[in-house]
Amino acid sequence: MLSEWAAAHERGVVVAGPMWDGDRWAEAVAAFCRASGWPLLAEPCSQLRRELDGVVVTDHHDLLLRTAWADAEPPDAVLRIGGAPTCKPLRLWIERHRPAFAFVDPASTWTDASFSVSLHLTIGPEAVTDVARTLLSPDSGWAQRWADADARAAAAVDGLLDAEPLLEASVARQLGRSLPAGHALYVSNSMPVRDVDSYLRARAEPLAVHANRGASGIDGVISAATGVAASGTPTTVLVGDLAFRHDLGGLVGAFDTVPATHGGSGDLDLTVVVVDNGGGTIFSFLPAYGVIDSEAFERLLTTPPGRSSSQLASGLAAAMGFEHLHIGSCDELHALLAAPGSNRGVRVITIDIDADANRDQHRRLADAVAAAVRGAESRSQ
């Protein structure tokens, strides 16, 4: 059934949503993309935002799908594997164009808030590989147009971020550049998971990326990351200042790491990266910002802490014996993340973020990508 469905559509995309077992799907998804000529729009939590031979893996589809270029390149079909994607522009793009939509859903979750699915399949990666063997890749230039647009987007993003101070987008990009092979990245809900989706790029060395999507908001993120680190995997967790405060107990859990004599791995290798933007600034990206009274907005939605995360982390470090570092540049962040280490315990890295500058930079990044691909839609017709 999937074979006939895919063969009937030339301009399709493969969407990979959150999957804890995405590694198991990598070979099958790559084979399908090569055989169909479809690009792969994979969020990092799918475990498929990685370099795959012969596959166009987009790094910046979150930004591309906000542009006129994307609406001039509507898909005939979408094949989704995994959970509901984090990327809102992707959902809206699919809703606008209503392509044929196949959902490979072996767990029978049927997560489809937009009611877009037209073909629901409970098959595994072996069946997807079998389908790939029946397809002939069309020479339409469809995947190459996506590759060219994504390259333009990457150049626009780099041009802006390389010239400006360290803000949230640069932190997300740097995590992908600097974390060593064999490392795990845990990302908080709110802005961290969205920034990682927008700015973390495909790597030759796979990076395990985890998040509590749809489970508990910003609660328990450090505790969950501590659990990953307790398995023996060096782990970095990216949180905002409110998520940091919501799970200070997770640092106690890290402090009380199960010793090796009880089946643990001894000291953890856990790095907590805290971007301190002065409260829940994700709400400032919503339409309500600038419309309702600013004082009420800050009191009810931003909930700014009384003291900085750096002050809090410094006091906790003195009390609990972990390392605290306060930084302000990509070079400093790279040096800390890329340095080899084993069972080095717990580190907390705090980064002060100007919320107004950060919001403005996100807007300008979207504008820069739109400008970079402007006109490309007319050349592709």
N, C-alpha and C positions, 0 to 999 in steps of 0.2 A: 504493500500500500504506500509506504513512504517513497519507494523507488519511483513509482508512477507519478506521485505528487511532485517530487523534486524535478523529475525530467520535464515536467510541464511548465516549469518556471525558470527563466534565464537570469533574471535580476533578483537574486535573493540575498539574504544575510543570515548568518548563524549568530544567535544571541546566547551567550553563556551566563547564566545567573549564578547566585551563590551555591556552591557545592563543597562539602567537606571532602568528598572523594573525587574531585575533579581530575586528579592525576590519572585515575582509571579510565577517564574519557578522552584523554589527550590524543592518543593515537587515532581513535575512531573519528573524533571531530576534525583532526587535521586531514585525514583521508577524505572525509566528506567535503571539506572546503576545497581541497585540491581538485577533486573530481567534478564538483559542481561549478567551480569558479566563483564561489561566494566568499566575501570577507567575513572575518570573525570579530564580532563585537563582544568582547569578554570583559566582565568586571573582574578586578583582582581577586575577589572572594570566590570566584569560580575555580581558582587555581590554574586558569587557562590564559591569563594575561602574560604570555611568555612567547619567546621566539619559536616558531614552528616552521620547519622547512617547507617552502612553497606555498605558505599561507599568508594572506594579508591580515595581520592582527592589528586592529586599531588601538591607538593609545589615547586618543582625544575625541572619541565619538560623542561624549557628553557635550563638548563644546561645538563640534561639527553639526550636531542635530538641532542646534538652535539657529542655524543659518539658512539663508535662502538657497544655498547650494544643496542642502539635504532635501529640501522640499522640491527642488528641481530634479532630484535623483531618487524618486520614490521606489521602494522595493515592490516586486511582484509577490514575493513570498518571504516569510520569516520562519526559521526553524529555531525554536528555543529549547535549550537543555538547562536544567537546573531551576533554582527558585526564582522568585520575582526579582528582576533587576532593581538595583538602587537608583539607577539613572532615570530621573523624571522626564528629561527631554526625549529619551528613547520611547517611553510609554506614550507620550503625547504625539510623537512622530508616527507611531504605529496606529494610534487612534485616528489621526487625520487621514491617513492614506488607506487604511483597512486592507492590507495585503492578505493573501492566503496565509494562514498561521497554523503551523504544526508544532505541537508541544510534546517533546519526548519526556515522559514523566513516569519513570519506573516505580516510584513510590506512591503513585496515584494521589498526589496532593492536589492537583488541579488548581493551582494558584493563578487566577486569571481575573484580576479585578476589573479589567476593561471589557471582558466578554469578547475577546478577540480570537480565541482559539477556534479553528475550524476542523482540526484533525488532532485527536488526542491519542497518544501511543504510549503503552507501558512496556517499552522495550529497553534492552541494555546496549552497551557499546558494541558488542559483537554484531548485533543486528544493524547498527548504523554503519559499521565497516562493510558488511555485506551489501548494503545499499550503495555505498560509494563505488564498489566494483562494477555496478551496473550503469554508472553515469559517465557521460562524455563531457569534458570541460569545454564550454563554448568559448570561442575566440571573440568575445564581444567587447573586451576592454573594461568591463564593469568593475572587476576587482582592482584593476590598475588605477581607475579613477578614484577609488577609495584610498588606495595607497598614496596617490599624489596629493589628495586633499589632506590626508592625515599628516603627511610630511610638511605641507604648508602650515598646518595648525601647530605642529611641533616647533617649527622655526619661529613662528609668531610668539608662542609661549616662552621659548628660550630667550628670544630677544628682549622680552619685557622683564622676565624674572632675573636674568643675569645682570640687569642694569639697576635693580632695586634692592632695598633692604630685605632681610629675611622675614617673610610673612607666611601664612598658612599654606599657600600653594607651593612655595619653595620647600617647605618642610616635607610635604607629601612627596614631591618630586625627588628630594634628596634621600628619602628612605629607600626608594627603589634603586637609586644609584649606589648607595653606600653599604647597605646591609650585606654581609657575606653570604656565600652559598651555605645551605643547610640551616639558615636562620628562619625564624617564624616572626611574622608581624601580626599583632592583634590591634584592631582599630575600633575606637569607640563609635557609637552612634552619634547623631548630630552632624557637625561639619567634618570631623576626621574621615569617616567612611566615604563621604561625598568628595572630599578633596583627594583622597587616595584614588577613587574611581576616576577623577578628572585628570590627575597629573602623574600618577605612577605608571611608568612605561614598561613594556615587555622586556624581559631579560633573557639572556641565554641560560643563566642558572635559575631554575624555578625558585620562587619565593612563596612559601606557604603563608597565605593571608586569611585571617579569621576575623569574624565579627559576630555580635549577638543580634543579628538583624531580626526585628519583630519579636524579640524575646523580652527585653527588660530595659529598654531605653538606655540611659547612661548609667544605670546601676550595675554594680558588680563587674565592671570591665577589668579592673586590675586583678581581681580574684580569678576571673576566667583566664587571663594571661598568665597568672601565677601557676595555674593548673597545667598550661602548656609547657611552661618552663620546668615544672616539676617532673615532666616526662623525660627530661634530659636535653631538650631542644633549646638552644639559646634563643631568647625571645625579647622582642621590643614591642611595647604597647604605646600607641599614640592616643592621648586623651586631651580634652579641654580642661579648663580650670574647674568647672563645676563637676565634671565626671571624676576628676581627681579627688575632690572633696567628698563626693558621694561614695567613694570606696576606699577610704583610708584604711579600713579594716583589711583590705587586700594586702596592704604593706605588712600588717601584723601576720597575715598568713604566710607571706614570704619570709618574714623574720623567723617564723616557727617552722621552717622547712623540715620535712621528714628526713632524718639523717640516713646516710647510706646503709647503716646496719639494720634499718627497718625497710629496706627495699627502695629507698630513694636514691638520688644521685649526689647527695651531699649538698653543697651550696648551690643555690640557683644562679643562673645567668639571665638576669631580668633587668631590662632597661625601660624605665618609664619616661616617655617624652611628653611633657606637659606644655601645651600652647595656651598661654594665659592671655585671653582677650577681654578680660573683665566681666565675664558672665556669659549667659546664653545668647551669644550674638547671632546664632542661626536665625533667630526671629527677625533680625534686622534685614534679612534677605526676602522677607515676605511683604506683600502689598500693604499690610497694616503699618509698616514702618514709614514715618513721615506723614501719616494721615491722622493717627490718634495723638493725643497730648504726649509730648516727649517725656515728661516726668512720670506719667502713668505707665507709659511703655517701659521705661527703665525699671520702675518699681515692680511691675507685674510680670514682665516677660524676660528682662535681662538679668534680674536678680544679682547685681554686682557684689562680689565678696568684699568684706571690709579691708582685707589685707591681700597682698600678692601671693601667688603660689610659690614664688621664690622664698619669701619669708617663712611660709608654712613648711616647705620642704627642708629648709635649713634647720628649723627647730626639730623636725622629726628625725632628720639625719643625725643630729647631735644626740637625741634620745635613743635611737634604735641602731645606730652604728652603720647605716648605709652611706653611700657616697652621693653627694648633691653637687651638681654643676649648673651654673647659670651662664647661658651663652647668648650670642646675638648675631651669628653669621653662619652661612652655609659651610665655610671652611672648618669652623669649629665643630659643627654638627657632623660633618664627614669624618673628621679625625676621631671623634668619639665612637661613631657607629662602625667604621671600617676597621678599627684596631682589633687585632686578633686577641682573643681571650677565652678562658675556659673556667666555668664555675667561679666567676669573679663576684658573685653575690648580686646585690641590688644596687642599681644606680638610678637616680632621678635627675633628669635634665629638664630645666625650666627655660622657657623662651617667652619673653614679653612681646605681645602682639598689639599694635595700635589698631583698635577695632575699626575706626573710620578709614584708615589707610588700607586695611585688609578688605573691607567691603568695596572700596573704590577700585582696588586692584583686581578683584574678581570681575567687576563690571568691565574694566578695561581689557582684561584677558579675553572675555567673550567678544568684545568689540574688535580686538586685534585678530582673532581667528576669523570672524565674519569678514573682515577686510581682506585677509589673506586668501580666502577662497572666493571672494566676490568676482564674478565674471567667469569662473571656471565652469559654471553650469551651462553657459551658452557655448563654450568650446567643446563640451562633451556631447552635445546633441548630434 
